[in-house]
Amino acid sequence: MATTSTPYGLRPINLIGGQPYAGSTRAIKIASGYASNLYTGQVVKIGSGGTLELVTETGGAADLFPAGTIGVFVGCSYTDATMGTVHNQYWPTGQVAADAVGYVVDDPNALFQVQADGAMLQADLGMNIDFAAAQSTSTGSTATGNSTSSVDASAVVATTGIGFRVVDFVESDSSTVGDAYTDIIVKFNHGAHSYTNPVGTAAT
């Protein structure tokens, strides 16, 4: 049972229709010195400079994801002056590296497992949901490199303009519908992802 709050951001699991997720990602440049941690499982965007940045909006009706929202960060690589080539679970804030790239699950049909910050019921299937709190440089662990973001179980709605759709629930020995911190499956809503949004990234 998912009775403990242990949020981990978004984990890619498969694609709409049950197609397997084969681990494919897109490498997108990170600006040298970019001043925010980026953790695996965080939603990221292409900023106005064409480089990868953290999405700090919750995806709620009053805090929409920006037009450049491109997917979920799952690690990075760069050359460090001391250690040489580094492959890391997270981007350390302020890292100086001219060749830095972040790896992003950018398929708008990807499905992600995420933990809610409260109980969710069967009636929530097909509803829309957003993050429980804004992502930031501190919504993650530098020890594990993983995000610590969850979605907001108290703000499940049917209205448009919300970041994620509830597609399914995680049913396992450790999780089921109605658990105190329900694990669910979500996808980006149409228009919340750059590839389904006709507005270009210059507007971010």
N, C-alpha and C positions, 0 to 999 in steps of 0.2 A: 504494500500500500504506500502511495506517495503522501506520507503524513508529515514529512519534514520539508521545510523550504530550502531547497538546494538548486537555485536557478543556474542555468548554464548557457543562456543565450539560445541561438537557433542552430540546430544540428541537421544538415541535409540527410534525408533518408531515401527518398525516391521521387518519381515524377508523377504528375497527374495521369490517371488511368492505370496506375500500377507499374509503369515502366521503371526499371531499375535505375538508380543513380550510379553512374560509372566512375564518379570521382573527378569529372572534368571541371576545370576552372579556367578563368581568364586572368592573365597577368596584367595588372594595371600599375603604372608608375606611381610611386609615392615620392613627394617632394623631399629632397634632402633637408633635414632639420624639422620636418613636420612635427608640430608641437602638441601631439595628443597620442596617448597609447591607443593602439588598435588591437582588440582582442578577438580571438577566434569565436565566432558566433555573433558578432556584432553586424548590424546593418550599416553599409557604407554607401558613399555616393561618389560620383565624379564631380569635383568642384569646378568652379569657373576657370581655373587654371589648367584643367584637363588632367589633374592628378587625384589620387584617391584620398578621401576625407571621411571622417566619422559623421554619420547622421545623428543630429542631436534633437530631432523632433520625435515625438512619441508615436506619430501616425494616427492620432485622434482627430476628431472633427475640427477642433480648434488649433491643431498643431500638426498639419499635414506633412507627410514626407516630401522632401524637395524633388523637383523634376529630375535631378540627376541620380536619384537612388538606383543603384545598380545591382544590389544583391547582398550576399553575406560573406564577410571576411573569414578566411580559413588559414591564415598564415602569410609569411613573407620571406623574402631573401634579399640580402644586401652584402656588400663588402665592407667589413669593419677594418679600420686602420691597424688594429692590434691582432684581431682574431682571424682575419681573412674572410673567406666566404662564410656567411652565416645563414642558416635556415631556421626560422624562429616561429613559434606558435603565436607570438604577438609582436607588434611594432612598438619599440620603446620610444616614448616621447622624446623629441629632440635629436634622435639618431641622425648623424651626418653620414650620408652615403649617396653618391651621385647615381648609383645603379640600382637603387631600391625598387622592388616591385612587390605589390600585395596580390595574393591569390584570392579570387572572388568566385563564389558560386553565383553565376549571373543568369542562369536559365530562369525565365519568368514562370515556367511551369514546375519548378522544383518545389517539393514539399519539405517542411522543416518540423522537427520535434522541438517543443519548447514547454517550459513549465509555467503554469498560471500561479498567480500570487494568492489564490484561494480556490475553493471548490467550484467545479463546473459540472453542469448537468447535461443529460442527453438532449434536452430541449435547446441547448446552446449550439448543437450541430448546425452548420450552415450559416451561423451568425458571423458578424464582424467584430474584430477585437484589435486593440493597440497595445503598446508597451505600458507597463505599470508605472514606469518613470523614464525620464529622458536618459539616453545613453550618454556617457561622458568618459573622460580619460580615467576615471576611477571606478567605472562599473565593470570591473573585471579583476582578475588575479594575475599579478606578475609572476607568481610562483608556478601556476599551471598554464598561464597564457590564455585562459578561457574567460569569456563574458560571464557576468553574473546577472544579466537582465532577465526579467520575466514579463509575461503579459498580464493584463488587468482583468481579472475575473469579474470584477464589479462593474465593468463598463462594456458588456457584451450587447451589441446593438444590431439592428437590421438596416440602419440608414447607410447611405453612400458616403464615400470620401474617407473611409477608414482603411488603415494600412493592410490588415490581414483578414483572411477568411478562415474560419474554423472548418477544417475538412474532415477530421477524424479524431478519435481518442486513442491513446496508447493503452492497449489491453495486454497486461503481462502479470507475472507473479508479484511485481513491485508497483503496479499502477493500474488503476481502473477509474471509470467515470464516477465522479462524486467524491474522490479522494480530497483530503484537505488542501492539497497543492497538486491539482490535476495536471498530468502530462497530456498535452494535446498535439495535434498535427495541424499546421497552418500553411497557407501559401500567400504570396503577395496578391492583393486585389488588383484588378485591371485599373491601370492609371496610377497605381502606387509605385510601380516599377518603371524605370526609364524606357524599357523596350515596349511598354504598352502605353506610354505617355507621349503624346505628340509634341509636348513642349521640350525644347532643347536644353542642354545642361547650362548654357550661358545664363539661364534665368534663376539658377540656384543661389 
